[in-house]
Amino acid sequence: MRWAKEVRGITSAKELEGFIDRRFVPAKSSLSGRFKGAFREFYDWSVPRYRLRYVLAKLTQFIDRCAYGETEGTSSLTRYTDSDFEVEHVFPQQPSPEAESEFGEADDPYSAHWLGNLVLVEKSINASLGNRPYSKKRSVYSQSQLLLTKAFAEKPKVGTQTKIDKAVENIESFREWNEANLKRRHKQIGKLARTVWGIPRAS
């Protein structure tokens, strides 16, 4: 362990804060550039399936916690990674002719596999989505109990400056789904991931 001796010598909260500032903050900063590069190339095959579910679950849990606080439903990541939820490709991996026509031409033939094209949804909801176009999926996403998924399709209307409003203020809703909007959401998810994992922006 690189810092084991140093950690054993910590005797106060102030010393612990100093250790974190001295060791962890620079270490995270050094990862920033690598994070940006890795995220730019993040396809659903980039990581094992269980890690992909973990990433989506962590992002989804974070938004729910911001909106609803620490509750029985939001406290455990296991709730978001269990079999009640599945990874959904907004633009289907095997799209129907209607979905393909609606999505339009794509520069990247693998755009369906970008993280920006993925949401976590209830198994019961996913069963009804299939390979349909986004125009027919959008109203189904808005029925999800997962706020990140719901807000992707339509921002919830619960009042003004509520915790829910603030939780999704940087989550863009999309009326149409094409490669340009997919890329846009991919970048937004990258920003959210930096917040969730505490990765500073590259200088």
matplotlib code that plots the C-alpha trace (Angstrom):
import matplotlib.pyplot as plt

x = [0.0, 1.6, 0.3, -0.3, 2.5, 1.2, -2.4, -1.4, 0.2, -3.0, -4.5, -7.0, -9.7, -7.5, -4.6, -7.0, -8.2, -4.6, -3.8, -6.8, -5.8, -2.2, -2.7, -6.2, -6.9, -3.8, -4.4, -7.9, -6.6, -4.1, -7.0, -9.0, -7.5, -7.7, -11.4, -12.2, -10.5, -12.1, -15.6, -15.3, -14.9, -17.4, -19.5, -21.6, -19.0, -16.2, -16.7, -18.2, -22.0, -22.1, -19.9, -22.1, -25.1, -23.1, -22.3, -25.9, -27.2, -24.8, -25.8, -29.4, -29.1, -27.3, -30.1, -32.7, -30.8, -30.5, -34.3, -35.6, -32.7, -31.4, -34.5, -35.0, -35.5, -32.4, -29.9, -28.9, -27.2, -28.3, -31.9, -30.7, -28.5, -30.9, -33.0, -36.0, -34.2, -32.6, -30.3, -32.4, -31.0, -33.0, -32.1, -32.5, -29.5, -31.7, -34.1, -37.3, -37.5, -39.6, -37.0, -34.2, -36.0, -36.8, -33.3, -31.8, -28.3, -25.6, -21.9, -21.0, -22.5, -22.1, -23.9, -26.6, -23.9, -22.8, -23.5, -25.5, -28.0, -28.6, -31.0, -32.0, -35.6, -37.9, -38.1, -41.8, -41.3, -38.5, -40.6, -43.0, -40.3, -38.8, -37.2, -39.8, -38.8, -38.2, -41.5, -43.3, -41.0, -40.9, -44.2, -43.2, -39.9, -41.8, -43.7, -40.5, -40.0, -36.3, -35.9, -32.9, -34.9, -38.1, -36.4, -34.7, -38.1, -39.8, -39.0, -41.3, -43.6, -43.7, -43.3, -40.6, -37.1, -38.0, -35.3, -36.7, -36.4, -32.8, -31.9, -32.8, -31.9, -28.9, -30.7, -31.9, -35.2, -35.4, -38.5, -36.6, -33.8, -31.1, -27.3, -26.8, -29.0, -27.4, -23.9, -25.3, -26.7, -23.4, -21.5, -24.1, -23.8, -20.0, -20.4, -22.8, -20.3, -17.6, -19.8, -20.8, -17.2, -15.7, -13.4, -12.2, -12.2, -9.0, -7.1]
y = [0.0, 3.2, 5.5, 3.0, 4.4, 7.9, 6.9, 5.2, 8.4, 10.4, 11.4, 14.1, 15.2, 18.1, 15.8, 13.6, 16.6, 17.5, 14.0, 13.9, 17.3, 16.2, 12.8, 12.2, 15.5, 15.5, 11.8, 12.6, 15.5, 13.3, 11.0, 13.8, 13.6, 9.8, 10.1, 12.4, 10.2, 7.0, 8.6, 9.8, 6.2, 4.7, 2.1, -0.5, -3.1, -1.0, -2.7, -6.0, -6.0, -5.9, -2.8, -1.1, -1.7, -0.3, 2.9, 3.5, 2.5, 4.9, 7.8, 7.1, 6.7, 10.0, 11.9, 10.1, 11.0, 14.6, 14.7, 12.6, 12.5, 9.4, 7.1, 3.3, 3.4, 5.5, 4.4, 1.0, 0.8, -2.9, -1.7, -0.1, -3.1, -5.9, -7.7, -5.4, -2.9, -3.4, -1.5, 0.0, 1.2, 4.3, 3.9, 0.1, -2.2, -3.8, -0.9, -1.3, 0.5, 3.2, 3.7, 3.8, 6.3, 8.5, 8.5, 9.4, 9.1, 8.4, 9.2, 6.4, 3.1, 2.1, 5.1, 2.8, 1.5, 4.9, 5.5, 8.5, 6.1, 4.1, 4.4, 2.2, 1.2, -1.1, -4.6, -4.3, -1.1, -2.4, -5.3, -2.9, -0.9, -3.3, -1.8, 1.0, 4.6, 7.2, 9.0, 5.9, 5.2, 8.7, 8.5, 5.2, 6.5, 9.3, 6.7, 5.4, 5.8, 6.6, 10.3, 10.3, 8.2, 10.1, 13.5, 12.3, 12.1, 14.9, 17.1, 16.5, 19.4, 19.5, 23.2, 25.8, 25.4, 22.1, 19.5, 17.6, 20.6, 21.2, 17.5, 17.6, 21.2, 20.0, 17.0, 17.8, 16.4, 15.4, 15.6, 14.0, 11.4, 11.4, 11.2, 14.9, 14.7, 11.4, 13.0, 15.9, 13.6, 11.6, 14.8, 15.7, 12.2, 12.6, 15.8, 14.1, 11.2, 13.7, 15.0, 11.5, 10.2, 13.6, 13.8, 17.4, 19.0, 18.7, 22.0]
z = [0.0, -1.2, 1.5, 4.4, 6.6, 6.1, 6.9, 10.1, 11.3, 10.9, 14.4, 13.6, 11.2, 10.1, 9.3, 7.3, 5.3, 4.6, 3.5, 1.1, -0.4, -0.7, -2.2, -3.6, -5.2, -7.4, -8.2, -9.4, -11.4, -13.2, -14.2, -15.8, -19.2, -19.3, -18.2, -21.1, -23.6, -22.3, -22.2, -25.7, -26.8, -24.4, -26.3, -24.6, -25.5, -23.8, -20.5, -19.3, -19.1, -15.3, -15.3, -17.9, -15.6, -12.7, -14.5, -15.5, -12.1, -10.4, -12.6, -12.1, -8.3, -8.1, -9.8, -7.6, -4.4, -5.4, -6.0, -3.1, -0.6, 1.1, 1.3, 1.5, -2.3, -3.2, -0.5, -2.0, -5.4, -5.5, -6.2, -9.4, -10.5, -9.8, -12.4, -12.1, -14.3, -17.7, -20.1, -22.9, -26.3, -27.2, -30.9, -31.2, -31.9, -34.6, -35.5, -37.4, -40.8, -39.1, -36.3, -38.8, -41.0, -38.0, -36.6, -40.0, -41.4, -38.9, -39.3, -36.8, -37.7, -34.1, -32.6, -31.1, -28.7, -27.3, -23.6, -24.6, -26.3, -23.2, -20.3, -17.4, -17.4, -15.5, -16.9, -17.4, -19.4, -21.5, -22.6, -24.3, -26.1, -28.6, -31.8, -32.2, -33.1, -30.4, -31.1, -29.9, -27.0, -25.5, -23.7, -22.2, -20.8, -19.1, -17.1, -15.5, -11.8, -12.5, -12.7, -15.1, -17.5, -17.1, -17.5, -20.7, -22.3, -20.5, -17.5, -14.5, -13.6, -9.8, -9.0, -9.0, -7.6, -5.9, -5.2, -8.2, -10.4, -9.3, -9.7, -13.4, -14.3, -16.3, -17.8, -21.3, -22.6, -26.2, -28.4, -31.3, -31.4, -34.0, -34.0, -33.3, -30.1, -29.2, -29.3, -27.3, -24.6, -24.5, -23.6, -20.9, -19.4, -19.4, -17.4, -15.0, -14.6, -13.6, -10.9, -9.7, -9.4, -8.5, -11.5, -12.0, -15.5, -17.5, -17.4]

ax = plt.figure().add_subplot(projection="3d")
ax.plot(x, y, z, "-o")
ax.set_aspect("equal")
plt.show()
